[in-house]
Amino acid sequence: MNTDGPSNTAAAATSAVEGPRVDPRTLFSVLTHPIRLKLLKLLADGRGLSATEAASLMHRDIDIVIQHLRVLKNAGLLNWKPSEQDARFFFYYLKTRMASATRPRLRFL
């Protein structure tokens, strides 16, 4: 029986495009902090947020928010891109795979 059919090839191509999977231990350790959970909730709707916007919405100091965004990014949960108006500012957003998997679950937290 041939297991190298089109479905296996398509799955391999999809995972190669999306990048490496997030380690479950890393994921759970990252999700233990309430600020990071709130950041994920804010990003769950699919739009990007700057650190300034997130800090304002959360009523937190921007330095703390930046630190937690960095942890989420290093864990492989977020992507970022520079602002079109000013390259010094970054917009953070959930990776596509993470957004589709977490969006329905985050609203219950």
Residue pairs with C-beta under 8 A, 6 or more apart in sequence:
15 21
18 95
18 96
18 97
19 76
19 95
20 76
22 75
22 76
22 77
22 98
26 75
26 76
27 75
27 77
30 36
30 71
30 72
30 75
30 77
31 37
31 40
33 68
33 71
35 58
35 60
35 64
35 65
35 68
36 68
36 71
36 72
37 106
37 109
38 58
39 54
39 58
39 65
39 68
39 69
39 72
40 72
40 77
40 94
40 102
40 106
41 106
41 107
41 109
42 49
42 54
42 57
42 58
43 49
43 78
43 92
43 93
43 94
43 99
44 94
44 99
44 102
44 103
44 106
44 107
45 103
46 93
46 94
46 99
46 103
47 93
48 81
48 91
48 92
48 93
49 57
49 91
49 92
49 93
50 83
50 89
50 90
50 91
50 92
51 62
51 65
51 66
51 69
51 89
51 90
51 92
52 62
52 89
54 65
54 69
54 92
55 61
55 62
55 64
55 65
58 65
69 78
69 92
72 78
72 92
73 79
73 80
73 92
76 95
77 94
77 95
77 98
78 92
78 93
78 94
78 95
78 98
79 92
79 93
79 94
79 95
80 90
80 91
80 92
80 93
81 90
81 91
81 93
82 88
82 89
82 90
82 91
83 89
83 90
83 91
93 99
94 102
